[in-house]
Amino acid sequence: MEFNKARKIIGIRVLSDNVIWIWENNNSAVVIDPALSQPVIDYLKGNNLNLEAILQTHHHLDHIGGTVELIKEWPNVKVIASVKEKDRIPFQNLSVKEGDTLHLLDEEVQVLEVMGHTISHIAFYIHSKVPVLFIGDTLFSAGCGRIFEGTYKQMYDSLKKIKSLPKNTLIYCAHEYTKSNLLWALDLEPENQNIKNKLIEVEKKIALKELTIPCLLEEEMKINLFLKADNLKGFSYLRANKDLWV
């Protein structure tokens, strides 16, 4: 599928470090993991956009907290979530699983199961000339999600699945953790020039009050220690180390 030139994705900062992504095409929009409702409502109504769908990567409150109010504003909206999460995301009206394909805003969206952070975490992959992955809390720039419900092996396998995607995939994660992740990585690899260069770039963006995400998979393969781990033992060591890092 060719890249749709009308595609636009903007990020809204909320809470302490969450980012709500709004994907637009013409006069319609899809919202990913709305932690809060009002900033989304203000943006959509301010830009005369109709909310077509809400994508939920997992059940945590800082990802679904705004959904019910958005449904009140747009009663016909599709709320798309894992079929395994009907209890914890009860307002879903389109339940999906690994391998399902959706058609949203004139593009094909594939559902990927990426367990580890939770036992039912999913991601949404737009396969096009410029691929896009809405990854929730499985992967961050220079980092990955904490393992709350799943296992180290599940998270490691999820990261391997992400690494198999085209290297020009743009990854839209749900938190602004980049600087902290890079500082941790430099603690472990103080001579890594790729990480040093990325930290300089990130600090410039932060100074300008810009988001440091989305990130590019090709670059993450160079700076993200979790993606660079070539076996489960190495990954498990890194995840345990990061959990204890201050």
N, C-alpha and C positions, 0 to 999 in steps of 0.2 A: 504494500500500500504506500502510495506517495505521501509525503508530508503535506498536511493540510495547512496552507499558509494562513488560514483564518484562526488557527489554534493560538490561544493566548493563555498563559498560566501565571497567575499572580499569587503571592504569598501574603497572608495577613498574620502579623505577630499578635499572639494573645497569651494570657497568663505570664509565667516567668520566662518560658523559652519555647512554647508551642508555636507551630506554624500551621495555619489552615490554608490549604491550597484551593484556589478557585480556577477551574479550567473552563475557558470560554470559547465559543464558536458562534459567530453571528450574534443572535439575540438570546442564546441559551447558555446555560452554565451547569457544570457539575462541581460539587463541593466534596472535598476529601477530608474526612476526620474532623468535623466541626466541634471543637471543644466548647465553644460559646456560640450563641445564635446572633446576638445583636450586631457585632461587626460584619457578619456575613449578610444579614438583612440589609444593613445600611449600604453595603457595597453593591449588592444585587439591585436594590431598588434605585440607588443613585445612578446606576448605569443601565437601567431599564432592561434587566436580564431576567429571564424566566428560569427558575431552578428545575432542571430536568431530573437530576439524580443526586443522591448522596452516597458516596462510597465509604464504607466502614472497614478499616483494616483489622481492628480488634475491639474488644469490649471495654477497655479502660475508660474511665469517666472523662479524662482529658482528651478523648477522641470522639466520644458520643454525647457529651454533655449538652450540646446545642441542638441536637437532632430533633427532639420532640417539638421545640418551638418553631423550627424551620418547617416541620410538617404542618403545623397550624397555619403558617403563612402560605404554603404551597401544598394543599391537600393531595394533589395528584402526583407528587414527587415519588420517584422510585428510591427506595432505601435498600441498598444492596449490601449484603453481609453474608458471612459464612453460614451455611446450613447447620453447622455444628454449634452455632451461637444463638439459636432461637430463644433460649432462656435468658441469656445475658444481653442480647440485643433484640428484645421482643417486638420492637416496632419495625423490624425489617419486613418488607413486602416482596422482595425478590431475593431468594436464597440461592447461593452459588457455592461451587466446589472447585477443586483443582481441575484445570483444563477447560472450564466453561468459557465460552466466548460471548461477550456482550457487544452491542452496537450502540454507541453513544456519540452524540455530536458528530455524526458522519465518519466515525472511526471505529475500528475493531479493537476491543479491549479483552485481553486474556487474563483469566484468574489464575494466580499462582499461590499454592499453599507454602508458606514460609514459617514453619513452626519453630519454637524455641522461646521467644519472649512470652508467648502464650501458646496453649496447645491447639489453637485454631486460627492463628494469625494468617491473613491472606494479603496478597499484593495485587495491584492492577497494572498490567503491562500493555501499553499502546505500541503495537508493532507497526512501524512506519519508517520512512527514510531517516527521520530523526526520532528514534524510539524514546519512550518515556516510561518510567517505572515509579508508581506511587507505592512506596515501600513501608509506610508507617514507622514502626519502631524496630524493625529487624536490622536495618543497616543505617548508620549515620556517616557523615563525612568523617573519615579517619577513625570510625568506631562502629560498634554494633550494639544492639539492645541487650539489656540485662536478661538473664534467664530466670523468669519468675515461675513459670508453670511447666515448661518443657524440659528438655535435657540438653547437655552439651552437644551430643551427637545430632540432635534435631537442628540446633542452631548451625552447627558446622555444615550439615547437609543443605540447609537453606542458603547459606553463603555460597556453597558450591553451585547451587542452582542460579544464583544471581551472577556468579562469575561466568556462567555459560552464555549469558546474553551478549548481544553485540557490544563491542567496546565503546561505541558512541552513544550508548544509552545514557540519558539524563535521569538522575535518581533524585526523586523528590521525597525526602524524609520528613518526619513530622516534628523534629526538634532542632533547635539551633545549639548544637553542642560542639561545633567544629574546633574552636580554639582550645577548649579543655581537652578534647581528644588528642589534638596535636601536641600539646604540652606533655601529656602522658606518654605518647609515642616517642617524643624526644628524650624523655627520661630513660627509655629502654634502648633507643638507638640515637645517641647524641651526635653522631657523625653523619646521619642520614641527610644528605643535601636536599633531596626531594621534599622531605618533611620540613626542613628549615625554610625552603623557598615558599612552600605552601603557607606556613605560619606568617611570613611577611605579607603575603597577599591577603590572608584572612584578616590580619590586624588593620590593614588599610581599609578593607571593606567595613569593618566594625567602626572604625573612626568616622567613616562617612555615613554610619547608621544604615548600612546596606546588609541584606541577608548574605550569608556565605554559602547558601544552598540555593538551587540544586547543585549537585556535583556530577562529574562525568566518570563513568565506570572506568575508563582507561586510566584516568589520573588516580582514582581510588586504588587501582591495582598496584600503584607505586607507593602510596602513602599510608594505606590502611593496613595495619599489621594483622588484623583479623582476616582480611582477604588474602594476605600473603602467607598465612599459615598453611603448610602443605600436609598436615596430618592432624588428627583429632587431638592427640596429646599436646601438640604445640598450641593449638587453638585453646584448649582447656586451660593451659597455663596462663595464656594471655588474658582470658576472660576473668580468671580468678585474681590475677594481678590487678587488672583494672578495677575490679570490685573493691579492692582494698586501697586503691590510690587516692590520695587527698591532694 
